[in-house]
Structure formats: C-alpha cells, structure tokens
C-alpha cells in the first residue's frame, strides 16, 4: 500500500488540477496562517516556539517569532501554534485536521530545499487526499474514542506531501510514508482530564513527517507493508486493508470546511442553532429552565463533547457542546473572547449544567455528509423555543480571508497582511515557496 500511494503522489501535478481545487488549497493555507497568527500568544504556542528555538538550527521560520529553528522543530512549533484555537480546517469523514499537519510540514521543507509554489500546491492537495482517505478507512467511533485521528495518520499524509514537494523517487517516497506510519500516536485521555497534550498532536505528526521525509531521502529504507502488513498500521487498529488505498475520484480538500467558532467540530452546529434561538427570541439566562441539544451519535460519543462541567482547562471547555450552547444562548455568539475568560462567566457555566444531549435519528443518517443539530430551550414560564439546522454553516472563503487579514494585521501590520495574501494568490507562479514562510517571521 505504501508503494501504491507513493506512485500516485508522485503523479499529482498542480497544472492539471481544476481551478477550484487550487483556490481551495489557497484558502486552506490562508486559514492555517490566520489561525496560527491568532494563537501565537497562547501558552502552548509559546511553549512550542521556546522548545523549537532552544533545539538550535536556523533553517526555518517560527510563525510570529523572531527566532528560527531546524526544519523538524519549526514544523512541530508551527503545527502546535496553528492548533492553538482548535479552529483550523476540519475534514469530517476522517474526524481529523489535515491542514494543521500538512501545511507546517510543507512550509518547513520549502525552507529546507527550494521548491516552487506549484509544487507546494500539488504536494498539499496530495497530502489532503492521502490523509483524508486513510483516516476514512481506519476511523470509527471506537477508534476515535481512544485515539486522536490527527495523530494517527497525520504524519503519514504529511510525509506523502513532503516527499512530493521534494520530488523524492518512488522508493524514497515509499520509505517516507512507511517510516511516518511507524510514528502513529496520540491518545484521547486529555479530554477527560483537561490536559494540554492534544495541542501537540499535530506538532508531533508534522515533526515526524519532516523527519521521515529527510531520513528517506538520506537512504533509510522502511517496510512497504508498514500500512497493510500483518503487523502494520491497519492491523494495529483492527482494520482489514483493501488491496490498495483508493485515491481517485473527488478531491478530499474540497470536503474540508472552515470552522466559524474556535471550538470542537461537534460543537459548531449546536452553537449556531443556539445563537439562532437567542437572536430570534427575547431570552435572558434566568428565563431558561433547561436545554436539550439533539445531535448524532458520533458527536455525543466523542471524547469531551458531552461534558457539562466543571472544566479544568480552556481545552476541556472548547470540547464541550454544553458550554458552547450555553455561551451562544447567553451572548448570542461563540468566539475566542469567551474562551479566554470562560472560567469567570458564571452565567454560562450555570446554564451549561442545565444542557442535556440527545440522539436524533435524522441527524444520525445524515452524518458525515451533514452535521445537523437542534437546540430546544424550555423556559420557566412553560414555553419552549427551538431551532433546527440540517447541516453546519461553515465559514466561507471570503470569511477566511477577512479573518486572516485581521489576524495578520494585529500580529504584524496591514501591509504585511496584504503581502501574504498576494503571495498566496500568485503561488502557482512563485519560484520559491519559502517566501510565504519568511513573511511570517518577525524578522521580515
């Protein structure tokens, strides 16, 4: 399977991609950069940057920092930073965040070895495809309950992308993919304790991807059957592999959506439904007796989502559907301002304790193509108000651009924000993809 993926990856050509696929890749890169810019002052981002800089090396940019680091550690720090808000792009069929691993890997490798913008786009689209299809084949409710999907196959997908960027041979690409498969990891215990390790899962995956690519280029050989062998990746997670990983058909990058709110994927639609209830009715928290949120089994069962408090950390708060719904009902919105002071908002915390999750058969059959939710608010005067959404309403491309512009303007200045956007829009003609990474340094 690793060799068949390698053969496919090496054939991806940016000039043969439909314009809407290329445009989506540009928006995904802008989103990754914008989220990283917003999160660069958070503790886990600062910790990752401090660690990366301390390891030495000057090959690659650390987003929002004047420091530099080696390619592996820059990939680690930038992926961790970009995961800092839990708001980066989301691929629902694989229950994973693809861009937060693929883009930091590629940006670090582009500074390690000169690569064109066209190769960056081709590599990214290939990485989204491999990671999305591998995750869809392996992940189900039982696996996702214990293991973090992004950590399990993030390194493999990003290594495939990195090998394409550096134009490794078929054998080298096969070894890079197989080596990365050996680094699969990430447990979901953080959701039960409020631990910070989830923030670092994409960082570990991106660093392992860079390491795997560079080891393979240096001549390291790995088992072609690392994915589908009797003691390989599929076997480790109780899956029967097919003859190969089907990579044709629709592009998985087009299935990725951009989160409106800085919270868990499964909290997005409930928060939107709750905000609609709030805006369409004259409600005050004291008027609410209880709230029922109707959703699908995958959302209710995902670690940390069905948790009414108390919350040991901002991460645990971001995972809770109850808290997201309560915040949207109280404030009419759900944004990072709330999560930075969630532990001081007693009105929201009190309401979250009165929110209950229930399954819904219609939403169950619609997942993962659609993520539906209904919020039913019972009032103390006996009335009931509700809002039902058949599907999530994602942030569109214009919204991503606006959000990224604002974040880069705050981190740097409006002129720098415009330069980054222009560079990405013209990426197919760019002779040196590392120019994008360098624009994200404090030293530029």
Secondary structure by P-SEA (a helix, b strand, c coil): caaaaaaaaaacccccccaaaaaaaaaaaaaaaaaaaaacccaaaaaaaaaaaaacccccccccccccccaaaaaaaaaaaaaccccccccccccccccccaaaaaaaaaaaccccaaaaaaaaaaaaaaaaaaaaacccaaaaaccccccccaaaaaaaaaaaaacccaaaaaaaaaaaaaaccccccccccccccccaaaaaaaaaaaaaaaaaaacccccccccccccccccccccccccccccccccccccbbbbcccccccaaaaaaaaaaaaaacccccccccbbbbbbccccccccccccccccccaaaaaacaaaaaaaaaacccccccccccccccaaaaaaaaabbbbbbaaaaaaccccccbbbbbbccccccccccccccccccaaaaaaaaaaaaaaaccaaaaaaaaaaaaacccccccaaaaaaacccc
